Amino acid sequence: MAITMRNFPEGENATITAQLGGYSVLEYQRDLSVSPQEAQLSYFASKMNVRRRQLVCHLDRFASRSVTMQAGAMQWMAGDVQPRTGVRGVGDFARKLVRGSVTGESAIKPEYEGTGIIALEPTYKYILLEKLSNWGSGMVVEDGAYLSSDSSITQKAIMTSRASAQLAGGEGLFNLGLFGDGVVALESYVPREELVIADLTDDVLKIDGPLAIAWSASLEFTVERTTKSLIGSAASGEGFVNVYRGTGRVMFAPVARGHVGDMTN
């Protein structure tokens, strides 16, 4: 048995812009499936790099021959691919429910195992492929940034330090932590070319707002006042800042999410 794919993954209107591990990122140069009324908007959107992107998984290139992805992300699959819930018993199901409720991510992330190809739903966001070993002991990602990963990678809920200050700063109590060896696919509202990478060695990075896409699990993440007193914070014009302290890496955007428009699917 065999499947022959034509006009995929690459074609006259699509090119592969990134590859790592079993992942490929497919970018459509223009949105050709538009009405005459939408043609002008689509044309100028493509000139400004507002394009549909699609994550493609080649299962036979993963060491575990399986991937985990965000619920509802799969568009189609071809070959000997078996979907699984990723739940390994009642205890594992309970842990996943708790983790999902506190991180804001889907509680049950489906796994796909086999030797075929899986294509995820296209998105106008940017897709980042990250090798987990480059992030030290593990990676913590911002809410909504996770897209897919090798199924051998462990997922955990990581609690933010100093919860009271962190709640006042508008952050969630928990973030999704990823641990192990493999490749992680993330979604970003700005392109990789604009992302800032900060490598800390026993130092501190302070960011005004939730601009970070991901950071090393070895870093202590807190939300703190800009000064020690409320009066000082008011005088400086700032309230709370996100603080990353220790040794590790932080990847953050130069602009807030709302400043780049509605980058939804």
Phi, psi and omega in degrees: 000146180201156176236128176256121181260129175247140181063028177202138003283328180264155179200193181297333184245005184223139178225153176274120183259344180203145176217136177201128183060231179267007184259145169228143176252119181259129180240128178271123186294324178219152174269099185277343183269067182230160176276165177304326181290334183264354189298316182296314179299317180297321181297310182289330176298316180296327179291335180261019177067020173270095187224157176284138178231149185221131177271130180241132181248123174258100190299327183290351179266355176268140179300323181273354184057028180205152178228153173249141180216164179300141181302134178082005184277336185290133175258310176204161178217149182224141179103196182276078183244128180246116176284142178223159180283338185079005180265126182244069178102171183295318180297318179295321178298316180296318179297319180293323177297316180295314180299317180295323182291330184265334182267343183084356177276165177297137184295315181250114177259120183294150175246147179233126187234143177147212184229019183258203182238140175235131175248130180272166179300136177297153180216153174272356175285171178265141183254124181251132176253120184236131174278120188298330181294341178283354184251019177077230185286346181164177183232141173246135184242151178291155180305131177085355183277335184290135177238310182197163177197163173301136184294344177285347180282131181274139178248134180221155173273124181251122182276139176284139177289157177055066187301325184295314178292326182292324176294320178295333180276359176084015180264161175282162181287330186229154171230164181274124177256141181237128187224142178131206182232128181155195183245139179243137175254125181240158174254139180227146179273357172230156182289160180302326182299338181260349182287143178260131177251120179245120176258115184261140172234101183049051182220186186229137174236128180241129183234133181276088178112171182279066181270344183288136174271318181203157177208159181293141179294340179288343181279144172274120181253122178226165170243123188226160172292151179292330174230170185289340182243155177296323180295318179295321178296320179294321181292327181281347181083002179245156178251275181242151177231151174276128186241130178241119191232133177125217180240124181163195186237143174231132175244118184222159182270152179278350180226155179287158184304317184291345183277355181246014176083190183270095181265052180269176178294000000 
